[in-house]
Amino acid sequence: MENIKKLESWDTQLYADCVEFCPFEPYLSIAICGTYQLCESEAARVGRLSLHSVDPENIDLTPIQLVDTPGILDVKWCRKKSYQQISLAVANSIGQIVLYSFDSDISIKQQHVQNIGDDGTARLALSCDWYEGYKIAVSDSKGEVSCLNVSVEGSEPISNWKAHDYEAWVASFDRYSDQLIYSGGDDSCFRLWDLRDTARPVLANKKAHQMGVTSIETSPVDCNIVATGSYDERLLLWDKRQMKSWLNETNLGGGVWKLKWEPDNARHLLAATMHNGFHLIDCCCPSLDRDANPLPFQPKIVASYREHSSLAYGCDWGRLLSPFTDRRTIASCSFYDHSLHVWSWLP
């Protein structure tokens, strides 16, 4: 049986850069895809959200819903219901975070729009990340990071600060604290911020990565482990108790744009590596066990998907396993070939 199997693909028409599965029953098969394209004739960045059903046994990527928007840079489902509602945050090209609700009729509805930054200058909202259902971290093209407070009425900025000299490609919460936000920028810096005092970072590392830091993900099962990815093609794993140096590094052969931990057990990382496709990396080692003595280990690539013909940007793990085979379903999207793919992997 093949380790990797392509299941379906769909032409997104506009350049595709992000995709994510809904994390809630009974909607685990629902995926949202975001696109971004510069329309030169109108001097505008346009985008579209497309909602898809990705049932492993009956995949038809014909969209359930299409929503035209400004260009989209990131989409994130809230991992916990926000005020009893399934919520989606979208970062767009006119410096906004747009909040949508997901309803039982399998559709999204816009609920609130929040402008990022307080100086009125044009910027792109480049990434977003939820903490529980009540905070959102945002990074932007001005090198700034913002934090929004989310309530039943909508969202409001509670903090905004200069985090990087150039584009702040990513901002993500430490999954175990609503006060700690990681950021990565085009200045090659990886930083940790405490919302109680953003005048200076709690941690700053300028030497770990040689190019822009694009993805930062805290392990969902081990509060001490953090993964970082960069244009320098390297995946670094860190232990938060010893941040002077990284645990190990893995060269992925292409600039890393997105990292996603495997749901539930976080044994594997899914990586989008721009010019080198998508990879699955086994990060399991006894040294990550809290009760074990530290042991040297090296994550390894166990599978790769290279069916896309353009920049590998967006990816996510499906939550549903294929019946009888236990194959993992994975969605990925690529830029200039404006393509959304669904494929499966047998561990």
C-alpha positions as CSV (number, residue, x, y, z in Angstrom):
1,M,0.0,0.0,0.0
2,E,1.3,3.5,-0.9
3,N,2.5,5.6,2.0
4,I,1.2,8.8,0.4
5,K,-1.9,8.9,-1.9
6,K,-3.4,11.9,-3.7
7,L,-7.1,11.9,-3.3
8,E,-8.5,15.0,-5.0
9,S,-7.6,18.5,-6.2
10,W,-9.5,21.7,-6.9
11,D,-8.6,24.9,-8.8
12,T,-9.0,27.8,-6.4
13,Q,-8.7,30.3,-9.3
14,L,-6.9,32.8,-7.1
15,Y,-3.6,32.0,-5.5
16,A,-4.1,29.8,-2.5
17,D,-2.1,30.3,0.7
18,C,-3.9,28.8,3.7
19,V,-6.2,26.0,4.7
20,E,-7.5,24.7,8.0
21,F,-10.0,22.0,9.2
22,C,-12.8,22.8,11.6
23,P,-11.9,21.2,15.0
24,F,-15.4,20.5,16.2
25,E,-17.8,17.5,15.9
26,P,-19.8,16.9,13.8
27,Y,-18.0,19.2,11.4
28,L,-14.5,17.7,11.4
29,S,-14.7,17.1,7.7
30,I,-15.2,20.8,7.0
31,A,-12.1,22.8,5.7
32,I,-11.7,26.5,4.9
33,C,-9.3,27.6,2.2
34,G,-8.1,31.2,1.8
35,T,-6.6,32.9,-1.3
36,Y,-4.7,36.1,-2.1
37,Q,-3.9,37.8,-5.4
38,L,-2.8,41.2,-6.5
39,C,-5.2,42.5,-9.1
40,E,-2.9,45.0,-11.0
41,S,-5.7,46.5,-13.1
42,E,-7.4,47.6,-9.9
43,A,-4.3,48.0,-7.8
44,A,-6.0,45.9,-5.2
45,R,-5.3,42.6,-3.3
46,V,-8.3,40.4,-3.7
47,G,-9.1,37.1,-2.0
48,R,-11.8,34.5,-1.4
49,L,-12.8,32.0,1.3
50,S,-14.0,28.6,0.2
51,L,-15.7,26.1,2.4
52,H,-15.2,22.4,1.5
53,S,-16.3,19.0,2.8
54,V,-13.4,16.6,3.0
55,D,-14.9,13.3,4.1
56,P,-12.2,10.6,3.7
57,E,-14.8,8.2,2.1
58,N,-16.5,10.7,-0.2
59,I,-14.3,13.6,-1.1
60,D,-15.8,16.2,-3.4
61,L,-13.9,19.5,-3.2
62,T,-16.7,21.5,-4.9
63,P,-17.1,24.4,-2.6
64,I,-20.1,24.5,-0.2
65,Q,-19.7,28.3,0.1
66,L,-17.6,31.0,-1.5
67,V,-17.1,34.4,0.1
68,D,-15.2,37.2,-1.8
69,T,-12.9,39.2,0.4
70,P,-9.8,41.3,0.4
71,G,-6.6,39.2,0.0
72,I,-6.3,36.6,2.7
73,L,-3.0,35.8,4.5
74,D,-4.2,33.5,7.3
75,V,-7.2,31.6,8.6
76,K,-7.6,30.1,12.1
77,W,-10.5,28.3,13.6
78,C,-10.7,28.9,17.3
79,R,-9.7,25.6,19.1
80,K,-12.4,26.2,21.7
81,K,-15.9,27.5,21.2
82,S,-16.0,31.3,21.7
83,Y,-19.1,32.1,23.7
84,Q,-20.7,28.8,22.6
85,Q,-20.0,29.6,19.0
86,I,-17.7,28.0,16.5
87,S,-15.6,30.9,15.4
88,L,-13.1,31.7,12.6
89,A,-10.5,34.5,12.4
90,V,-9.2,35.7,9.1
91,A,-6.2,38.0,8.6
92,N,-6.5,40.1,5.4
93,S,-4.5,42.4,3.1
94,I,-6.1,45.7,4.3
95,G,-4.9,45.2,7.9
96,Q,-8.0,43.6,9.4
97,I,-9.0,40.7,11.5
98,V,-12.4,39.5,10.4
99,L,-14.4,37.2,12.7
100,Y,-16.9,34.7,11.3
101,S,-19.3,32.4,13.0
102,F,-19.9,28.9,11.6
103,D,-23.5,27.7,11.7
104,S,-25.2,24.3,11.6
105,D,-26.3,25.0,8.0
106,I,-22.6,24.6,7.0
107,S,-21.9,28.2,6.3
108,I,-19.9,31.1,7.7
109,K,-21.3,34.5,8.5
110,Q,-19.3,37.6,9.1
111,Q,-19.7,38.9,12.7
112,H,-17.1,41.6,13.3
113,V,-14.2,43.5,11.6
114,Q,-11.3,44.9,13.5
115,N,-8.6,47.2,12.1
116,I,-5.0,46.5,13.2
117,G,-2.6,49.2,14.3
118,D,-3.5,52.6,15.6
119,D,-1.7,55.0,13.2
120,G,-4.0,54.6,10.2
121,T,-1.1,53.5,7.9
122,A,-1.7,50.8,5.3
123,R,-0.6,47.3,6.4
124,L,-1.2,43.6,5.8
125,A,-2.4,41.4,8.6
126,L,0.0,38.5,8.1
127,S,-1.0,35.9,10.7
128,C,-3.4,35.4,13.5
129,D,-3.7,32.9,16.4
130,W,-6.3,32.3,19.1
131,Y,-5.9,31.8,22.8
132,E,-9.0,29.8,24.0
133,G,-12.0,31.8,22.8
134,Y,-11.2,35.3,24.0
135,K,-7.9,36.5,22.7
136,I,-6.3,36.8,19.2
137,A,-2.6,37.6,18.5
138,V,-1.9,39.3,15.1
139,S,1.3,40.1,13.2
140,D,1.6,42.5,10.4
141,S,3.7,43.9,7.6
142,K,4.8,46.9,9.7
143,G,6.7,44.5,12.0
144,E,4.1,45.0,14.7
145,V,2.2,42.5,16.9
146,S,-1.3,43.2,18.3
147,C,-3.5,41.5,20.8
148,L,-7.3,41.6,20.5
149,N,-9.8,40.8,23.2
150,V,-12.8,38.9,21.9
151,S,-16.2,39.2,23.6
152,V,-19.8,38.6,22.6
153,E,-20.0,42.1,21.2
154,G,-16.9,41.6,18.9
155,S,-13.2,42.4,19.4
156,E,-11.1,45.3,20.5
157,P,-7.3,45.9,20.6
158,I,-5.8,45.6,24.1
159,S,-2.1,45.9,23.1
160,N,0.0,46.8,20.0
161,W,3.8,47.1,19.8
162,K,6.8,47.1,17.5
163,A,8.2,43.6,17.5
164,H,10.4,43.4,14.5
165,D,12.4,45.7,12.1
166,Y,10.7,44.3,9.0
167,E,7.6,42.2,8.4
168,A,6.4,40.2,11.5
169,W,5.6,37.0,9.6
170,V,4.1,35.2,12.6
171,A,2.6,35.7,16.0
172,S,1.4,32.8,18.1
173,F,0.3,32.3,21.7
174,D,2.1,30.0,24.0
175,R,-0.7,27.4,24.3
176,Y,-0.3,27.3,28.0
177,S,-0.5,31.0,28.9
178,D,-2.8,33.9,27.7
179,Q,0.0,36.4,28.5
180,L,2.8,35.0,26.4
181,I,3.1,35.5,22.6
182,Y,5.9,34.3,20.3
183,S,6.8,36.3,17.2
184,G,9.0,35.8,14.2
185,G,10.1,38.4,11.7
186,D,11.9,39.0,8.4
187,D,14.8,40.3,10.5
188,S,15.5,36.6,11.4
189,C,14.5,37.2,15.0
190,F,12.5,34.8,17.2
191,R,11.1,36.6,20.2
192,L,8.8,35.9,23.2
193,W,6.6,38.7,24.7
194,D,4.7,39.1,27.9
195,L,1.5,41.1,27.5
196,R,1.9,42.6,30.9
197,D,5.0,44.5,29.6
198,T,5.8,44.7,25.9
199,A,8.4,47.4,26.2
200,R,11.1,44.6,25.7
201,P,10.9,40.9,24.9
202,V,11.2,38.2,27.6
203,L,13.4,36.3,25.1
204,A,15.1,37.4,21.9
205,N,17.2,35.2,19.6
206,K,18.9,36.7,16.6
207,K,21.3,33.8,15.8
208,A,19.2,30.6,15.7
209,H,17.8,31.3,12.2
210,Q,19.7,32.9,9.3
211,M,16.6,34.2,7.5
212,G,13.0,35.2,8.3
213,V,11.2,33.3,11.0
214,T,7.8,32.3,9.6
215,S,6.2,29.7,11.8
216,I,6.2,29.1,15.6
217,E,4.1,26.3,17.2
218,T,3.9,25.2,20.8
219,S,3.3,21.5,21.2
220,P,-0.3,20.7,22.2
221,V,0.8,17.8,24.4
222,D,4.1,18.9,26.0
223,C,4.1,22.4,27.5
224,N,7.9,22.6,27.2
225,I,8.3,22.0,23.5
226,V,8.2,24.7,20.8
227,A,8.9,24.3,17.0
228,T,10.2,27.2,14.8
229,G,10.5,27.3,11.0
230,S,12.3,29.7,8.7
231,Y,13.1,30.7,5.2
232,D,16.5,29.3,6.0
233,E,14.9,25.8,5.4
234,R,15.5,24.6,9.0
235,L,13.0,23.3,11.5
236,L,14.2,23.8,15.1
237,L,12.8,22.2,18.2
238,W,13.2,24.0,21.5
239,D,12.8,23.2,25.2
240,K,11.4,26.2,27.0
241,R,13.4,25.4,30.1
242,Q,16.7,25.8,28.1
243,M,16.2,28.4,25.5
244,K,19.9,29.4,25.1
245,S,20.1,26.8,22.4
246,W,17.7,24.6,20.4
247,L,17.3,20.8,21.0
248,N,17.9,19.9,17.4
249,E,17.5,21.0,13.8
250,T,16.2,19.4,10.6
251,N,16.9,20.7,7.2
252,L,13.7,20.5,5.1
253,G,15.2,21.5,1.8
254,G,12.9,24.5,1.2
255,G,11.9,27.6,3.0
256,V,9.5,26.7,5.8
257,W,6.2,28.7,5.7
258,K,3.9,26.7,7.9
259,L,4.2,24.1,10.7
260,K,1.3,22.2,12.1
261,W,1.5,19.6,15.0
262,E,-0.4,16.3,14.5
263,P,-3.7,16.4,16.4
264,D,-4.1,14.5,19.6
265,N,-0.6,13.0,20.1
266,A,1.7,15.6,18.4
267,R,4.1,12.9,17.4
268,H,4.5,14.4,13.9
269,L,4.8,17.9,12.4
270,L,3.4,18.8,9.0
271,A,5.5,21.3,7.2
272,A,4.9,23.4,4.1
273,T,8.3,24.2,2.6
274,M,7.6,26.5,-0.4
275,H,9.9,25.2,-3.2
276,N,10.2,21.7,-1.8
277,G,6.6,20.6,-1.2
278,F,5.1,19.3,2.0
279,H,6.8,17.0,4.6
280,L,5.8,14.9,7.6
281,I,8.4,14.9,10.3
282,D,8.6,12.3,13.1
283,C,9.5,14.3,16.3
284,C,8.9,11.5,18.8
285,C,11.7,10.8,21.3
286,P,12.0,9.6,24.9
287,S,13.8,12.8,25.8
288,L,10.5,14.7,25.6
289,D,9.0,12.6,28.4
290,R,8.9,14.7,31.5
291,D,10.1,11.7,33.6
292,A,12.9,10.6,31.2
293,N,16.5,11.6,31.2
294,P,17.4,13.8,28.2
295,L,18.6,11.8,25.3
296,P,20.0,13.0,22.0
297,F,17.6,12.6,19.1
298,Q,17.0,13.7,15.5
299,P,13.6,14.3,14.0
300,K,13.3,12.7,10.6
301,I,11.2,13.2,7.5
302,V,9.0,10.1,7.1
303,A,6.9,11.1,4.1
304,S,6.7,13.9,1.5
305,Y,4.1,15.2,-0.9
306,R,5.2,16.9,-4.0
307,E,2.2,16.9,-6.3
308,H,1.8,20.6,-6.3
309,S,3.6,22.6,-9.0
310,S,4.1,25.8,-7.2
311,L,4.9,27.3,-3.8
312,A,3.8,25.1,-0.9
313,Y,2.1,27.5,1.5
314,G,-1.0,26.2,3.4
315,C,-1.5,22.8,5.1
316,D,-3.5,21.1,7.8
317,W,-4.2,17.7,9.3
318,G,-7.7,16.3,8.9
319,R,-9.2,15.1,12.2
320,L,-11.0,12.1,10.6
321,L,-9.1,8.9,10.0
322,S,-10.1,6.8,7.0
323,P,-12.2,3.8,8.2
324,F,-10.5,0.4,8.0
325,T,-7.1,1.8,7.0
326,D,-6.3,4.5,9.6
327,R,-4.9,6.7,6.9
328,R,-4.5,10.4,7.9
329,T,-6.2,12.9,5.6
330,I,-4.3,16.0,4.9
331,A,-5.2,19.2,3.0
332,S,-2.6,21.4,1.3
333,C,-2.6,24.4,-1.0
334,S,-0.1,26.1,-3.3
335,F,0.2,29.6,-4.7
336,Y,0.8,30.3,-8.3
337,D,-0.9,27.1,-9.6
338,H,-3.9,28.2,-7.4
339,S,-4.5,24.6,-6.2
340,L,-6.1,22.9,-3.2
341,H,-5.1,19.2,-2.7
342,V,-6.4,16.5,-0.4
343,W,-4.1,13.5,0.2
344,S,-3.8,10.7,2.7
345,W,-0.8,9.2,4.6
346,L,-0.5,5.9,6.3
347,P,1.9,6.2,9.3
